[in-house]
Amino acid sequence: MRLVGAACLGVALAAGYTTYRVWAQGQKDEERPADAIVVMGAAQYDGRPSPVFASRLDHGVALFLAGDAPRLVVTGGKAAGDRTTEAAVGRAFAIERGVPPEAIIMEDQSRTTLESVRAVAALLKADGATTAIFVSDRPHMLRVLRMAADAGITAWGSPTRTSPIESDLAGRIDATVHELGALAYYFLAGGES
């Protein structure tokens, strides 16, 4: 009984600490000069970014136009039945808002955060870049930055504060619970479900 109680207490403490870390990283904006700004993909609907993706793209474009980095990386492949990729939608969005096409790098094969980060690491290395500012939603930042560090990128986070998740308590809780599970799986299995 004591062993079961200790195990439950250990799990509860680990979950509590990780929840705090997810929250704390999401509160930090580590904007600074870097080799690239990386906008993590999200859903697109027939060539239009979802509200979540649009908020990430808006923030990444603003960082680029502020001169924080000479490259903007957009990520995300396509789901079955899609006519285009998240990265292609992100590229078009960025160009419409003043980012020169030659400054944009597309990673358009990934379907998960881990695939995106690993592919971005390879693209940045091939381009001679080693540092990046990652843009995503606040609950997502801790996992993205952990994966980026493991992939050899010196990474900082600059979360968007305009995501629809911000005004939806249930959405924030759901996103945080998802991150806890995804982080646990990543640390225990080295992958992503």
Summary of the structure (lengths in Angstrom):
residues: 193
radius of gyration: 17.1
end to end distance: 32.2
largest distance: 63.4
contacts: 646
relative contact order: 0.17
helix: 55%
strand: 14%
